[in-house]
Amino acid sequence: MQRIANLATSISMRSGIDISPQIADRSRANVLGVGIDAVGMEQALELVAECLKRGAKGYVCAADVHGVLQAMRGEEVADAFRHAAIVLPDGAPTVWVGRLQGCSSIDHVTGPAIMREIFRRQEFSQLTHFFYGGNPGVADELASTLQRQHPWARISGTYTPPFRDLTRDEELQFIRRINRQRPDVIWVGISTPRQVLFMHRIMPFLDTRLMFGVGAAFDFLTGHVRECPYWIKRAGFHWLHRLLQEPRRLWRRNLFNASFAWHIALQLSGVRAYPIRSVKESTMVKKAPASRSVRPTVATQ
């Protein structure tokens, strides 16, 4: 534990990176206490560019119904969302709630969509990338696919974690590998809320600039899972499209997500308040309690 803490301190001192959960004052929607940036794709890309220009260090979350409910259910997840540099509106319900709250600029920005745009656009062509997550072989396949589609893409490496927590030695090896390669961006393709917790816990130890939690983006961009038509997504039936493709894996998750309608009705009617808690002025590097390991929860979908 102390070896990892020392490593994090040395990274921060060496790089001079500002580790901060906020990059600008901006409009946010309140979805059951999770602050979601009121942005569409273009505004989201501007925020990413601003973060990179400032030299800030942080992570980007895509908040969907499942993530919001997990944050409402657990303070650790809520805290991870609060410390994110950017929280994207992922899914029709988060967009609808934002618009009902007067956020006219909010629109769908999914993990796969923003990943596709960043690789496609020339203004981000100098970034180096690292892929973390996916089933065995998928991250390597994604690297080949994106380099074929975008010859200028600079991909420094991939890592497929096991279906369990990393051991301390595995974690140290991963941290050292990242700090040796120093990619600008790490794309995390594991499940929610694991990827949010993972980014929040491990980001201070990594010599990188941004981490993006993109969920199943690796499967979408390699064609292992079919993306739904845009009109289905806007109508709010993306969940059904996914469920029909992976019913055995997703039925419990969708059953859990059904409670969102009840909770959001309470919030919008004013029957119950779900305030957004502020983040205290502090760095993301925290000393772990003596009774806990700093090893993050790492698992794939």
C-alpha positions as a Python dict, from the first residue, in 0.01 Angstrom:
ca = {
    (1, 'M'): (0, 0, 0),
    (2, 'Q'): (276, 246, 93),
    (3, 'R'): (462, 167, -231),
    (4, 'I'): (155, 269, -433),
    (5, 'A'): (103, 586, -227),
    (6, 'N'): (467, 687, -276),
    (7, 'L'): (431, 621, -648),
    (8, 'A'): (127, 848, -669),
    (9, 'T'): (306, 1130, -485),
    (10, 'S'): (609, 1109, -712),
    (11, 'I'): (389, 1119, -1023),
    (12, 'S'): (209, 1433, -907),
    (13, 'M'): (533, 1609, -814),
    (14, 'R'): (711, 1509, -1135),
    (15, 'S'): (439, 1596, -1383),
    (16, 'G'): (300, 1910, -1221),
    (17, 'I'): (-47, 1808, -1336),
    (18, 'D'): (-346, 1975, -1176),
    (19, 'I'): (-558, 1691, -1041),
    (20, 'S'): (-898, 1856, -1018),
    (21, 'P'): (-1260, 1744, -1047),
    (22, 'Q'): (-1367, 2068, -1216),
    (23, 'I'): (-1242, 2238, -1531),
    (24, 'A'): (-1498, 2520, -1563),
    (25, 'D'): (-1824, 2653, -1425),
    (26, 'R'): (-2096, 2519, -1650),
    (27, 'S'): (-2462, 2426, -1661),
    (28, 'R'): (-2556, 2086, -1522),
    (29, 'A'): (-2871, 1882, -1495),
    (30, 'N'): (-2961, 1724, -1162),
    (31, 'V'): (-3062, 1363, -1219),
    (32, 'L'): (-3136, 1206, -880),
    (33, 'G'): (-2846, 1395, -725),
    (34, 'V'): (-2592, 1328, -1001),
    (35, 'G'): (-2472, 1643, -1174),
    (36, 'I'): (-2467, 1578, -1548),
    (37, 'D'): (-2311, 1832, -1782),
    (38, 'A'): (-2574, 1994, -2005),
    (39, 'V'): (-2385, 1931, -2327),
    (40, 'G'): (-2424, 1779, -2670),
    (41, 'M'): (-2142, 1621, -2865),
    (42, 'E'): (-1979, 1944, -2983),
    (43, 'Q'): (-1982, 2101, -2638),
    (44, 'A'): (-1849, 1778, -2487),
    (45, 'L'): (-1557, 1777, -2729),
    (46, 'E'): (-1488, 2142, -2644),
    (47, 'L'): (-1472, 2052, -2275),
    (48, 'V'): (-1230, 1766, -2352),
    (49, 'A'): (-1012, 2002, -2557),
    (50, 'E'): (-1023, 2261, -2277),
    (51, 'C'): (-920, 2001, -2021),
    (52, 'L'): (-627, 1890, -2237),
    (53, 'K'): (-522, 2247, -2309),
    (54, 'R'): (-518, 2337, -1939),
    (55, 'G'): (-308, 2034, -1857),
    (56, 'A'): (-567, 1921, -1607),
    (57, 'K'): (-578, 1557, -1504),
    (58, 'G'): (-911, 1384, -1458),
    (59, 'Y'): (-1161, 1130, -1578),
    (60, 'V'): (-1477, 1143, -1787),
    (61, 'C'): (-1793, 946, -1703),
    (62, 'A'): (-2092, 868, -1919),
    (63, 'A'): (-2392, 870, -1684),
    (64, 'D'): (-2683, 651, -1785),
    (65, 'V'): (-2985, 535, -1584),
    (66, 'H'): (-2796, 244, -1432),
    (67, 'G'): (-2507, 462, -1320),
    (68, 'V'): (-2739, 723, -1170),
    (69, 'L'): (-2928, 459, -971),
    (70, 'Q'): (-2603, 308, -846),
    (71, 'A'): (-2492, 654, -732),
    (72, 'M'): (-2821, 704, -549),
    (73, 'R'): (-2775, 365, -387),
    (74, 'G'): (-2410, 398, -283),
    (75, 'E'): (-2216, 699, -158),
    (76, 'E'): (-1888, 568, -300),
    (77, 'V'): (-2029, 571, -653),
    (78, 'A'): (-2186, 914, -599),
    (79, 'D'): (-1851, 1047, -479),
    (80, 'A'): (-1679, 907, -788),
    (81, 'F'): (-1926, 1090, -1013),
    (82, 'R'): (-1877, 1412, -815),
    (83, 'H'): (-1502, 1402, -872),
    (84, 'A'): (-1528, 1345, -1248),
    (85, 'A'): (-1393, 1621, -1471),
    (86, 'I'): (-1687, 1572, -1709),
    (87, 'V'): (-2011, 1374, -1669),
    (88, 'L'): (-2176, 1306, -2004),
    (89, 'P'): (-2551, 1256, -2060),
    (90, 'D'): (-2563, 896, -2177),
    (91, 'G'): (-2916, 782, -2254),
    (92, 'A'): (-3251, 935, -2339),
    (93, 'P'): (-3387, 957, -1980),
    (94, 'T'): (-3096, 1174, -1862),
    (95, 'V'): (-3147, 1402, -2163),
    (96, 'W'): (-3524, 1427, -2102),
    (97, 'V'): (-3473, 1518, -1737),
    (98, 'G'): (-3213, 1780, -1829),
    (99, 'R'): (-3447, 1943, -2081),
    (100, 'L'): (-3734, 1946, -1831),
    (101, 'Q'): (-3497, 2136, -1599),
    (102, 'G'): (-3433, 2398, -1867),
    (103, 'C'): (-3104, 2263, -2007),
    (104, 'S'): (-3186, 2319, -2374),
    (105, 'S'): (-2835, 2231, -2497),
    (106, 'I'): (-2824, 1882, -2344),
    (107, 'D'): (-2820, 1591, -2589),
    (108, 'H'): (-2708, 1228, -2611),
    (109, 'V'): (-2332, 1176, -2574),
    (110, 'T'): (-2261, 807, -2534),
    (111, 'G'): (-1925, 648, -2461),
    (112, 'P'): (-1893, 482, -2804),
    (113, 'A'): (-1995, 805, -2980),
    (114, 'I'): (-1740, 1031, -2812),
    (115, 'M'): (-1469, 769, -2855),
    (116, 'R'): (-1546, 750, -3226),
    (117, 'E'): (-1539, 1130, -3261),
    (118, 'I'): (-1209, 1177, -3079),
    (119, 'F'): (-1038, 922, -3301),
    (120, 'R'): (-1197, 1070, -3614),
    (121, 'R'): (-1112, 1436, -3560),
    (122, 'Q'): (-778, 1580, -3660),
    (123, 'E'): (-762, 1818, -3362),
    (124, 'F'): (-713, 1513, -3138),
    (125, 'S'): (-482, 1325, -3376),
    (126, 'Q'): (-167, 1383, -3170),
    (127, 'L'): (-305, 1208, -2862),
    (128, 'T'): (-173, 868, -2762),
    (129, 'H'): (-425, 609, -2643),
    (130, 'F'): (-437, 301, -2423),
    (131, 'F'): (-726, 52, -2405),
    (132, 'Y'): (-819, -113, -2075),
    (133, 'G'): (-1098, -369, -2060),
    (134, 'G'): (-1311, -587, -2285),
    (135, 'N'): (-1322, -961, -2324),
    (136, 'P'): (-1000, -1142, -2423),
    (137, 'G'): (-877, -1020, -2760),
    (138, 'V'): (-1135, -742, -2799),
    (139, 'A'): (-903, -454, -2700),
    (140, 'D'): (-641, -571, -2951),
    (141, 'E'): (-910, -605, -3216),
    (142, 'L'): (-1031, -255, -3137),
    (143, 'A'): (-678, -117, -3175),
    (144, 'S'): (-645, -280, -3518),
    (145, 'T'): (-990, -158, -3624),
    (146, 'L'): (-930, 204, -3526),
    (147, 'Q'): (-583, 215, -3680),
    (148, 'R'): (-728, 80, -4003),
    (149, 'Q'): (-1008, 338, -4002),
    (150, 'H'): (-786, 625, -3884),
    (151, 'P'): (-423, 573, -3993),
    (152, 'W'): (-308, 865, -3777),
    (153, 'A'): (-428, 695, -3457),
    (154, 'R'): (-150, 647, -3201),
    (155, 'I'): (-227, 351, -2976),
    (156, 'S'): (40, 273, -2719),
    (157, 'G'): (-103, -50, -2581),
    (158, 'T'): (-392, -258, -2450),
    (159, 'Y'): (-467, -451, -2134),
    (160, 'T'): (-745, -702, -2072),
    (161, 'P'): (-794, -738, -1696),
    (162, 'P'): (-905, -1069, -1546),
    (163, 'F'): (-1261, -1132, -1429),
    (164, 'R'): (-1160, -1053, -1071),
    (165, 'D'): (-980, -786, -871),
    (166, 'L'): (-620, -734, -966),
    (167, 'T'): (-368, -864, -717),
    (168, 'R'): (-136, -606, -569),
    (169, 'D'): (149, -719, -793),
    (170, 'E'): (-75, -705, -1101),
    (171, 'E'): (-187, -358, -1005),
    (172, 'L'): (169, -235, -956),
    (173, 'Q'): (271, -384, -1290),
    (174, 'F'): (-19, -205, -1461),
    (175, 'I'): (65, 128, -1295),
    (176, 'R'): (430, 95, -1392),
    (177, 'R'): (339, 6, -1748),
    (178, 'I'): (118, 313, -1784),
    (179, 'N'): (378, 537, -1623),
    (180, 'R'): (643, 402, -1858),
    (181, 'Q'): (431, 451, -2172),
    (182, 'R'): (257, 770, -2051),
    (183, 'P'): (-45, 765, -2284),
    (184, 'D'): (-249, 1083, -2304),
    (185, 'V'): (-580, 899, -2281),
    (186, 'I'): (-685, 568, -2124),
    (187, 'W'): (-1015, 423, -2247),
    (188, 'V'): (-1180, 206, -1982),
    (189, 'G'): (-1427, -46, -2119),
    (190, 'I'): (-1566, -226, -1816),
    (191, 'S'): (-1910, -224, -1655),
    (192, 'T'): (-2083, 44, -1450),
    (193, 'P'): (-2031, 123, -1166),
    (194, 'R'): (-1699, -64, -1165),
    (195, 'Q'): (-1537, 163, -1421),
    (196, 'V'): (-1635, 480, -1233),
    (197, 'L'): (-1493, 346, -908),
    (198, 'F'): (-1183, 219, -1086),
    (199, 'M'): (-1106, 553, -1250),
    (200, 'H'): (-1167, 747, -930),
    (201, 'R'): (-936, 526, -727),
    (202, 'I'): (-650, 465, -968),
    (203, 'M'): (-627, 793, -1159),
    (204, 'P'): (-396, 964, -905),
    (205, 'F'): (-138, 686, -949),
    (206, 'L'): (-121, 704, -1328),
    (207, 'D'): (95, 933, -1540),
    (208, 'T'): (-178, 1007, -1793),
    (209, 'R'): (-398, 1303, -1878),
    (210, 'L'): (-753, 1175, -1915),
    (211, 'M'): (-944, 853, -1855),
    (212, 'F'): (-1276, 785, -2025),
    (213, 'G'): (-1526, 532, -1893),
    (214, 'V'): (-1697, 405, -2207),
    (215, 'G'): (-1864, 81, -2096),
    (216, 'A'): (-1943, -150, -2386),
    (217, 'A'): (-1780, 78, -2645),
    (218, 'F'): (-1514, -182, -2725),
    (219, 'D'): (-1785, -428, -2830),
    (220, 'F'): (-1981, -167, -3026),
    (221, 'L'): (-1683, -32, -3219),
    (222, 'T'): (-1560, -379, -3313),
    (223, 'G'): (-1907, -497, -3416),
    (224, 'H'): (-1946, -763, -3147),
    (225, 'V'): (-2262, -583, -3035),
    (226, 'R'): (-2485, -404, -3286),
    (227, 'E'): (-2558, -37, -3226),
    (228, 'C'): (-2922, 63, -3247),
    (229, 'P'): (-3053, 316, -3502),
    (230, 'Y'): (-3046, 676, -3386),
    (231, 'W'): (-3426, 709, -3380),
    (232, 'I'): (-3453, 414, -3140),
    (233, 'K'): (-3197, 576, -2914),
    (234, 'R'): (-3380, 911, -2915),
    (235, 'A'): (-3709, 736, -2843),
    (236, 'G'): (-3558, 587, -2527),
    (237, 'F'): (-3557, 223, -2638),
    (238, 'H'): (-3181, 168, -2654),
    (239, 'W'): (-3213, -53, -2346),
    (240, 'L'): (-3457, -281, -2529),
    (241, 'H'): (-3227, -309, -2829),
    (242, 'R'): (-2942, -417, -2598),
    (243, 'L'): (-3165, -651, -2399),
    (244, 'L'): (-3275, -837, -2713),
    (245, 'Q'): (-2908, -899, -2800),
    (246, 'E'): (-2791, -1005, -2453),
    (247, 'P'): (-3101, -1109, -2255),
    (248, 'R'): (-2929, -1348, -2013),
    (249, 'R'): (-2673, -1091, -1908),
    (250, 'L'): (-2888, -778, -1900),
    (251, 'W'): (-3233, -876, -1772),
    (252, 'R'): (-3148, -825, -1405),
    (253, 'R'): (-2988, -489, -1480),
    (254, 'N'): (-3296, -370, -1670),
    (255, 'L'): (-3525, -488, -1393),
    (256, 'F'): (-3321, -282, -1148),
    (257, 'N'): (-3329, 19, -1384),
    (258, 'A'): (-3710, 17, -1391),
    (259, 'S'): (-3712, 191, -1052),
    (260, 'F'): (-3571, 504, -1220),
    (261, 'A'): (-3920, 611, -1336),
    (262, 'W'): (-4051, 612, -978),
    (263, 'H'): (-3756, 804, -832),
    (264, 'I'): (-3743, 1063, -1109),
    (265, 'A'): (-4119, 1122, -1076),
    (266, 'L'): (-4065, 1198, -707),
    (267, 'Q'): (-3786, 1442, -793),
    (268, 'L'): (-3962, 1624, -1076),
    (269, 'S'): (-4285, 1655, -878),
    (270, 'G'): (-4098, 1804, -582),
    (271, 'V'): (-4210, 1530, -345),
    (272, 'R'): (-3850, 1436, -276),
    (273, 'A'): (-3528, 1633, -315),
    (274, 'Y'): (-3208, 1486, -452),
    (275, 'P'): (-2950, 1763, -405),
    (276, 'I'): (-2615, 1761, -582),
    (277, 'R'): (-2346, 1764, -317),
    (278, 'S'): (-2044, 1984, -374),
    (279, 'V'): (-1687, 1861, -388),
    (280, 'K'): (-1454, 1997, -124),
    (281, 'E'): (-1143, 2174, -251),
    (282, 'S'): (-884, 1901, -241),
    (283, 'T'): (-678, 1681, -465),
    (284, 'M'): (-796, 1342, -580),
    (285, 'V'): (-493, 1178, -416),
    (286, 'K'): (-620, 1049, -83),
    (287, 'K'): (-451, 841, 179),
    (288, 'A'): (-636, 513, 217),
    (289, 'P'): (-757, 413, 565),
    (290, 'A'): (-522, 173, 735),
    (291, 'S'): (-788, -98, 737),
    (292, 'R'): (-835, -92, 357),
    (293, 'S'): (-618, -166, 60),
    (294, 'V'): (-581, 99, -210),
    (295, 'R'): (-630, -173, -468),
    (296, 'P'): (-921, -58, -687),
    (297, 'T'): (-1212, -276, -779),
    (298, 'V'): (-1123, -400, -1125),
    (299, 'A'): (-1342, -630, -1327),
    (300, 'T'): (-1473, -651, -1679),
    (301, 'Q'): (-1834, -661, -1783),
}
